[in-house]
Amino acid sequence: MQSSLEDLKAAGTAVISDVFDSLQLTPPVLDNSLRPVGAASSFAGPAYTITGESVHFTGGDRAKLAAIDAMPAGVVALWASADAKGVCCFGDLLASAMRARRCIAAVVDGGVRDTAFLQGLGMPVIARYQTPAQGVGRWRVTASEVVVQVRGALEEWLSVAPGDIVVGDADGQIVVPQHLLTEVTAKVIEWSRTETGARADITAGLPLLVALEKYGHL
């Protein structure tokens, strides 16, 4: 799988999206309101899914801590807040714990806090919003490593299963379901080679309409 991850990361989300279009599948792009905390970084890894609910409760959120403690290395932590408003899923301490477990990125369909710290953490964090309000007492984790629902860009909701590949870069984030990984990766490699050739020809002055005839897409 590692070579596939490297190929997907190198190609980027735009090429992956185009490949889904070529397969006549709606590209599973995450909602456009998700933004990097700090500078954008490229990443690709299997999803470690976490979901929760907005509810008033007392005491700590032990399920959240347990989910992070169980997080393996090399994953993208995908947090599905179920449209929680105004509260964070995690801040500096829990992000530090994820980083210590060698999580490669966190994508949060919800809020985070302690953003000045997160910017220097060395682990990409993508979030829908930033807030000073903690989630304890207001939002809690209900499950991890289950199929989760997150907001999509081209579809209202996307279903993401544990192990689906999440790829992110400056253009956004996209999901490659496990059952499509081999097919999509092969086409991504082919598409990237074609695009490299087209870019070189266009830079050298080849008319766009001629390039379209030569390469079949631009």
C-alpha positions as CSV (number, residue, x, y, z in Angstrom):
1,M,0.0,0.0,0.0
2,Q,2.9,2.4,0.7
3,S,3.7,2.8,-2.9
4,S,0.1,3.6,-3.7
5,L,0.1,6.2,-1.0
6,E,3.2,7.8,-2.4
7,D,1.8,7.8,-5.9
8,L,-1.5,9.4,-4.8
9,K,0.3,12.1,-2.7
10,A,2.7,12.9,-5.5
11,A,-0.1,13.2,-8.1
12,G,-2.3,15.4,-5.9
13,T,-6.0,15.8,-5.3
14,A,-6.8,17.5,-8.6
15,V,-5.4,14.5,-10.6
16,I,-7.2,12.1,-8.4
17,S,-10.5,14.0,-8.8
18,D,-10.0,13.9,-12.6
19,V,-9.5,10.2,-12.5
20,F,-12.8,9.7,-10.7
21,D,-14.5,11.8,-13.4
22,S,-12.8,9.6,-16.0
23,L,-14.4,6.5,-14.3
24,Q,-17.8,8.3,-14.4
25,L,-17.8,8.4,-10.6
26,T,-18.5,11.5,-8.5
27,P,-15.1,12.6,-7.0
28,P,-15.4,12.1,-3.2
29,V,-14.1,15.5,-2.3
30,L,-14.5,16.7,1.3
31,D,-16.4,19.9,1.9
32,N,-14.7,23.1,0.6
33,S,-15.0,24.9,4.0
34,L,-12.3,22.6,5.5
35,R,-9.1,24.6,5.7
36,P,-5.6,23.9,7.0
37,V,-4.5,25.3,10.3
38,G,-1.4,27.1,9.2
39,A,0.3,26.3,5.9
40,A,-1.2,23.6,3.6
41,S,0.7,20.3,3.5
42,S,0.4,17.3,1.3
43,F,-0.4,13.9,2.9
44,A,-2.0,10.5,2.1
45,G,-2.9,7.8,4.5
46,P,-5.6,5.3,5.7
47,A,-8.4,6.9,7.6
48,Y,-8.7,6.2,11.3
49,T,-12.3,7.3,11.9
50,I,-13.8,9.0,14.9
51,T,-17.3,10.2,15.3
52,G,-19.4,11.8,18.1
53,E,-22.4,13.7,19.1
54,S,-23.4,17.1,20.5
55,V,-24.9,16.5,24.0
56,H,-24.7,18.0,27.4
57,F,-22.9,15.7,29.8
58,T,-20.8,15.7,33.0
59,G,-17.3,14.2,33.5
60,G,-14.6,13.7,30.9
61,D,-14.8,12.1,27.5
62,R,-13.0,8.8,28.1
63,A,-14.0,7.4,24.7
64,K,-12.2,10.3,23.0
65,L,-9.0,9.5,25.0
66,A,-9.3,5.8,24.3
67,A,-9.7,6.4,20.6
68,I,-6.5,8.4,20.5
69,D,-4.6,5.9,22.7
70,A,-5.6,3.2,20.2
71,M,-4.5,5.2,17.1
72,P,-1.8,3.3,15.1
73,A,1.0,5.0,13.3
74,G,0.7,6.2,9.7
75,V,-3.0,7.1,9.7
76,V,-5.1,10.1,8.9
77,A,-7.3,10.8,11.9
78,L,-10.7,11.7,10.4
79,W,-13.0,13.4,12.9
80,A,-16.7,13.4,12.1
81,S,-18.4,15.9,14.4
82,A,-22.0,15.4,13.1
83,D,-22.3,19.1,12.4
84,A,-21.3,20.2,16.0
85,K,-21.4,23.9,16.3
86,G,-19.0,26.2,18.2
87,V,-17.0,23.6,20.1
88,C,-13.7,21.8,19.4
89,C,-13.0,18.1,18.8
90,F,-9.5,18.5,20.2
91,G,-6.8,21.0,21.1
92,D,-3.1,21.1,21.9
93,L,-2.8,18.2,24.3
94,L,-4.8,15.6,22.3
95,A,-3.1,16.8,19.1
96,S,0.3,16.2,20.8
97,A,-0.9,12.7,21.7
98,M,-1.8,12.0,18.1
99,R,1.5,13.3,16.9
100,A,3.4,11.1,19.4
101,R,1.6,8.1,18.0
102,R,2.9,9.2,14.5
103,C,-0.5,10.1,13.1
104,I,0.4,11.8,9.8
105,A,-2.6,14.2,9.6
106,A,-5.9,15.1,11.2
107,V,-8.9,16.1,9.2
108,V,-11.7,17.5,11.3
109,D,-15.2,18.0,10.0
110,G,-15.8,20.2,13.0
111,G,-13.7,22.6,15.2
112,V,-10.3,22.7,16.8
113,R,-8.6,25.1,19.2
114,D,-5.1,26.1,20.3
115,T,-4.4,26.8,16.7
116,A,-1.2,28.8,17.3
117,F,0.2,25.6,18.8
118,L,-1.2,23.3,16.1
119,Q,0.6,25.4,13.4
120,G,4.0,24.4,14.8
121,L,3.1,20.8,15.7
122,G,4.6,19.2,12.6
123,M,1.4,17.3,11.8
124,P,-1.1,18.8,9.3
125,V,-4.4,19.7,10.8
126,I,-7.4,20.5,8.6
127,A,-10.6,21.8,10.2
128,R,-13.9,23.3,9.4
129,Y,-13.5,26.1,12.0
130,Q,-11.5,27.3,15.0
131,T,-13.0,28.0,18.4
132,P,-11.8,28.7,22.0
133,A,-14.7,26.6,23.4
134,Q,-13.8,23.1,24.6
135,G,-15.9,20.1,23.7
136,V,-15.9,18.6,27.2
137,G,-19.5,18.7,28.5
138,R,-20.8,19.6,25.0
139,W,-19.5,17.1,22.4
140,R,-18.3,13.6,23.0
141,V,-17.0,10.7,21.0
142,T,-19.4,7.9,20.4
143,A,-17.4,5.5,18.3
144,S,-14.1,5.0,16.5
145,E,-13.0,2.8,13.6
146,V,-16.6,2.7,12.2
147,V,-18.1,4.1,9.0
148,V,-18.6,7.8,9.5
149,Q,-20.4,10.6,7.7
150,V,-18.6,13.8,6.8
151,R,-19.7,16.8,4.7
152,G,-18.8,16.6,1.0
153,A,-18.2,19.2,-1.7
154,L,-20.1,17.6,-4.6
155,E,-22.4,15.4,-2.4
156,E,-24.0,16.6,0.8
157,W,-22.6,13.7,2.8
158,L,-19.7,11.2,2.2
159,S,-19.4,7.9,3.9
160,V,-15.8,7.0,4.9
161,A,-14.8,3.6,6.2
162,P,-11.8,2.8,8.3
163,G,-8.8,2.2,6.0
164,D,-10.2,4.3,3.1
165,I,-7.4,6.5,1.8
166,V,-7.5,10.3,2.6
167,V,-5.4,12.5,0.4
168,G,-4.9,16.2,1.1
169,D,-3.0,19.1,-0.4
170,A,-3.4,22.8,-1.1
171,D,-6.4,22.1,-3.3
172,G,-8.4,20.2,-0.6
173,Q,-9.0,16.7,0.5
174,I,-10.4,13.6,-1.3
175,V,-11.1,10.0,-0.3
176,V,-10.2,6.9,-2.2
177,P,-12.3,4.0,-1.0
178,Q,-10.3,0.8,-0.4
179,H,-12.0,-1.2,-3.1
180,L,-11.0,1.4,-5.7
181,L,-7.4,1.9,-4.6
182,T,-5.7,-0.3,-7.1
183,E,-7.7,0.9,-10.1
184,V,-7.5,4.6,-9.1
185,T,-3.8,4.5,-8.4
186,A,-3.0,2.9,-11.7
187,K,-5.0,5.5,-13.6
188,V,-3.5,8.3,-11.4
189,I,0.0,7.2,-12.5
190,E,-1.0,7.2,-16.1
191,W,-2.9,10.5,-15.9
192,S,0.1,12.1,-14.2
193,R,2.5,11.1,-17.0
194,T,0.1,12.4,-19.6
195,E,-0.3,15.7,-17.7
196,T,3.5,16.1,-17.4
197,G,3.8,15.7,-21.1
198,A,1.0,18.1,-21.9
199,R,2.5,20.7,-19.6
200,A,5.8,20.5,-21.3
201,D,4.3,20.9,-24.7
202,I,2.0,23.8,-23.7
203,T,5.0,25.5,-22.1
204,A,6.9,25.1,-25.3
205,G,4.0,26.8,-27.2
206,L,1.8,24.0,-28.4
207,P,-1.7,25.4,-29.1
208,L,-4.3,24.3,-26.5
209,L,-6.6,22.8,-29.2
210,V,-3.7,20.8,-30.6
211,A,-2.8,19.6,-27.1
212,L,-6.4,18.5,-26.5
213,E,-6.3,16.4,-29.7
214,K,-2.9,14.9,-28.7
215,Y,-3.7,14.1,-25.0
216,G,-7.5,13.8,-25.0
217,H,-7.9,16.1,-22.0
218,L,-6.5,19.2,-20.4
